[in-house]
Amino acid sequence: MSTIHDLPAPLAHRIPDACRRLGIGRSSLYELIRTGEVRTIKIGSRTLIPEAELQNVIDSRLQVAA
């Protein structure tokens, strides 16, 4: 019997999940998307943000802070 903890992390996130992952609000995430700092993909009607894009946001902010 498998549990949710056995599942691999998702490769892409819906907007609310991406906000939680980054610890930011919807408006902030949409601003990052609008400026091109975060790229999205569409699958059907869903807008998804690849996990790598979220990591890129963190990495780029760390470089600026250094």
Summary of the structure (lengths in Angstrom):
residues: 66
radius of gyration: 13.3
end to end distance: 45.5
largest distance: 45.5
contacts: 141
relative contact order: 0.18
helix: 53%
strand: 17%
